[in-house]
Amino acid sequence: VSQSRYKMSMDELMALLESTPADNIEKIELITSPTAQYDADGGAGIINIVFKKNENEGTRLNLSATAGYGYREKAQTALSLSHGFKRASLNAAYAFGHNHSYSGYRGHGTADFPFMGGLNSTEFGGLTDRNQQSHNLNLAAEFRPATNNTFGAELTFSASKNHNLVSILGDRIMPDSSFLGSTGLSDGTTQLQNLIASTYFNHKFSARAQLNLDASYIGYQNSSPTLVTIVTGK
């Protein structure tokens, strides 16, 4: 572990804690009666933050997967790989999701339509078979040639496909017991693709001044064709 002594204001302390990943902290100690090794100004108490040494160096691999079955199959999986060097880091992550689900409704209603002979009753409903798949990929790299310079680039790509098959039902019974029925089928597929690429450069002149340069590209595609078929009959 590594430790350093630095007299910080409350604003600086809060900024440090908010920007530091929890995994990078070994422990936080509250010293209410500091010894002579600390500055005299710390008589009211000292917060000692102990960081892990070289936490970002080395290789990490994380894999998670879940599977289940409801109306139909469901699955989620995620894989991430990162490698840290002394002055650089590389990260790659991929996630996949699949969900085959079913939903629907049925209803009954009555209404008085004088122009249609009086009281009408209706039966209506819709049943949806939904098949969803999603892919997400993230690549990132960062290079720190000096303590005050940072170069980095990141690429994020996501794609999803949703297929919705909806069965539509609508029946009407007239006061004279005549019948008007209709059935329908809505077959639609939605495909989305998003691509975000960015690069950045940061140079710190001092604790109060720094230069940031960023460039980004965003690409977006959306395709949602749907075919609806309605059949009516008496």
N, C-alpha and C positions, 0 to 999 in steps of 0.2 A: 504494500500500500504506500501511498505518497501523502505527505502532509505539508502544508505551507501556512505561514502566519501572515495575515494581511488584515489591516484594520479597515473594515468596510462600513459604509453607511447602511441604513435599513433598506433603502431603495436598491442599492447594489446587491445586498444579500438576497432580496426577493427576486431580482432579475437573475441571479446566479441559480437559485433553486428552481425557478420556472424553466430555465433553459437546459438544465442538467437531467439526463435520463436517470430514472431511479436505479437502474441496473449498474450505473457507473459509481454509485455511492456505497462504500463498505459499511459505514455507520455514521450517525450524527450524535455527538455528545454535548450535553449541556453542563458546563463546569461552573458551578455557583460560587466556589471558593478557589479561584485560580492561585497557583503558587507563584514564586518569584520568577519562574522562567517566562511568564507572560508579562506584557506591559502593565504598568500601574493603572492605565486607563481602563483596564478590564476588571476592575474590582467589583463591579455590579454583576458580572457574569460573562462567560465566553461560550460561544457556539463553536464547537470543534467538528468540522466536516472532514471525514477521512475518505478519500477517493481510492478506488481500486487502481492499481498500476497497470498501464498498457491494456486496458479493458477492451479496446477496439482492435488489438492486434491478434493475429491468428485466424483460423477458419471456423465458421459456425454453420451448421446445417440443421434446419428445422423442418419437420414434416408432420402434418396432421391430416387426418381423414375421418369422416363420419359417413355412415350409410344407414338408410332406414326404408321402411315401406309403409305407406298409408293406403290411399286409393291405388297409387302406383309407386314406383321406385323413386328414391331421393338420395342424393349424395353430395358431399362437400369435401374438397381436398385442397391443401395449400402446401407449397414447398418454397423454402427460401434458403439461399446460400450467400454467405458474405465472407470476405477475406480482408483483413486489415494489415497493412504494412505500417512501417514507422511514419511515413509521410503520405500515405495514400490508402484508399479503401475502395473495394468493389462490392456491389450488392446486386443480387438477382432474386426475383420472387415471382411465383406463378400461382394462381388460384383458379379452381374450376368448380362450378356449381351446376347441379342438375335437379330439377323438381318437376315431377309429373303429378298434377293435382286435378281435382274435380270439384266443381261447385255448381249450384243451381237454385232455382226457386220455383214454386208453384203457387198460384193464387186463384181466388174466386171472387167475383164481384157482381153487383146488380146496379142497373141504372135505368131511369125512366126517360125514354125518348118518344114523345108523342108522335113525331113524324115517322117513327119506325113501328108504331102500333102500341106503344106503352112500355111496360117493364121488360127489360132485356137482362139476361144473365150471361156471364162470360167466364170462361176458364182460360187461364193464360200461364205461361211459364217459360223458363229458359234454362238449359243445361249446358255447362261449359266444360270441355275437356282441354286442359291447358298443359303444354309441354314447354318447359323453360330450360335454357342452357346459357351459361355465361363463362367467359374466359377473361382473365386479367393478368397482364404481364408488366413487370416493372424492372428496369435496369438503371443502375446509378453508379457513378464513379466520381471520386474526388481526389485531388492531388494538392499537397501542401509543400511546395518547394522551400518555403521559409515560414517562419512563425507569423509573419504579417501578410502572406499571400495565400490565396486559396483559389483553385480552379475546380470546376465541377460540371457534370452533365448528367441529365436524367431523361429517360424515355419511358412513357407509360402508354400502354395499349390495352383497350378493352373492347370486347365484342360480345354481343348477346343475341339470342334468337328465341323468340316466343311464338309458338304456334297455338292459336286459339280456335277450337272447333265448337261452335255454339248451335245447339238445336233449339228452335223457337216454336212455341205452340200458342195458338190463339183460336178458341172456339166461342161462337156466340149462338145463343138459343133465343129465338124470337117469341113473342107472346102467343103466336099461333102454333108454337112448337116446331116451326121450321128451323133449320140448322144451317149455319154458315161457319165453315171451319177453314183454318189456314195453318200450314206448317212451313217452317223455313230452316235454312241452314246457312250459317255465316262461317266461312272458312278464311281465316286471316293469319298472316305471318308478319311479324315485326322483326326487322334486323337492324341493329345499331352497331356502329363502329366509331370509336374515339381514339385519336392519337394525339399525344402531347409530348413534344420534344423541347428541352430547354438546356441552356448552358449559362454559366455564370462565372464571374470573377470578383474577388473581394480583396481589397488592399487596405490594411489598417495603418494610417499615418501615426496615430496616437490613440490614447484611451478615449479621446473625445472626437476624433475625426477618422472617417473611413470612406473609401470609394467602392461602390457597388455597380457592376455592369451585368445586365441580364438580357437574354434574347430567347424568345419562345416561339414555337409553331404549334398551332392547334388545327387538327383536321377532324371533321365530323360528317358522318353519313347516316341517313335514316331512310329505310325503305319499309313501307307498311301497306302492301296490297291486300285487299279483302274482297272476296267474292260472296255475294248474298243471293240466295235463291229462295223465292217464296212461291208456294203452291196453295191455291184456294179452291174450295169446292163446297157444294151444297149437299 
